Amino acid sequence: MERKLKMRVLIAKPGLGGHDRHAKKMAQGLKDQGFEVVFTGLRQTPRQIVDAAVGQEVDAVGLSLLGEDQADLVAQIDALLKSQGIMDMVLFGGGSLREEDIPALMGAGLEAVFPDGAPIADVADYLRRRFALTGTY
């Protein structure tokens, strides 16, 4: 009998933003889609996010972002993951973003970006496809 593992996803809200509506919606939506989800809450530093990702042994980190001005935080998270030898962590983001914000965020280390209003099913499908490519799930 084949053992089916659940993908573990950490949802985090980096920086000083005080709104977590998108992050909570994403966390609940991914749970509803069958993922195990860890939600870190508001105002997380890059170090806290990476420590949680490592400690919780997640497969992916989703960041709730407010725009391209948070690209520096994304780059810090990406660098911290790589400094710990984690080269294959899926790092994706979403939130109240403008189309013109996306290139800076992708350049900072995100694999995929899902602006506010993107269906949770699209995020879930992306993660399933991404993990299927690695043969992990």
N, C-alpha and C positions, 0 to 999 in steps of 0.2 A: 504494500500500500504506500503510495506516494504521500509524503508529509508536506503539507502546504504551510509555508511560513507567512506571517503577516509582515508587511513592510512597516518599518518604524520611521515616523517623520516627526521632527521637532519643528514647531512653529514659534518664532521669536519676533519680538518687536524691539529692534535696536534703536538706540538713541533716546532722546528726551521727549519724543512725542507722547502725548497723554491720551491718545485715542486708540483703542484696540478692537474696534468693531470688526474691521476686516480680518484681523488675526483670529478672533474668536469664531467668526463665520467660517474661515478656512479650516480651523481645527475641527469644528463640529462637522463640517461637510466631509472632510477626509475620513473622520471616524465613521460617518454614515456610509461611506464608500468602502469600508472594510479595512482601513489602515489603523495601525496603532499610532496614537498621536500623543506627543508630549508638548504641553504649552508652557512656555517660560514666563509669560506675563509681560508687563510693561517695563520700559526703560532699562533694557539689558545692554551691557557693554559687549564688545566683540569677545573679550575673554570669557565672560559669563556664558555667552552663547556657545562658544567652542567647548568649554568645560562641560556644559550640559549635553552637547552632542556626543562627546566622547564618553562621558559617564553613563549616558542612557543608551549607548551603542545604537544610535539611529542610522538609518540608511540615507536620509536626506534632511536638509535644513531648509525650511521655508521662512523667508523674512518678509514681514509686513513693513512696507516702506512708504515714505511720503514724497519722494521725488529724487532727482539726480543729485541733490545736495547730500544724499546719504550714500553716494557711491564710495566715499572714503571709508565708511563703516563696512560696506560690503567687501572692499579690498582688504581691510584689516582682518575680517573673518576668514576670507579665502587664504590669506597669508598665514594666519595662525593654524588653520587646518593643515596646510602643507608643511608648516614647520614641525608638526607632530607626525609627519609621514602619512597623512591622510590625503591621498591624491585623487581618490575616486568618489569622494562625497558629492552627492547631488546637491547643489546650492541653487535655489530658485527664489523668486520674489514676486511680490504683488502689492497692491494697495492703490492709493489715490495717486496714480501716475499719469503723466501726459505722454503721448506718443514720442515726443522729443526727449523725454527722460530715459527711454529704454536703452539707446546705444551706450550711454555713460554707465548705466548699471550693468549691462552685459560686458562691457569692457573691464569692469571692476571685478568680474568673477562669476556673475550669475549665468547659469546655463539656460534658464528660461524665465520669462516675465509674464505675469498674468495680471493685467490692470483690473481695478475694481470693476465688478460687473461681469468678469469672465466666469463662465459656469464652472462650478466645482468639478463637475464631470470632466471638463477639459484638463484640469490639473491632475485628477486621478488617472485619466487616460495617459497623459504625458508620463507620469511616474511609472505606471505599469509598463509602458513601452520601453522606457529608459532602463528599467530593471530587467526586462525580458532580453534586452540586447546584451547584458552582462552575464546572463544565465544564472543570476542570483535567485530569481523567483520564477 
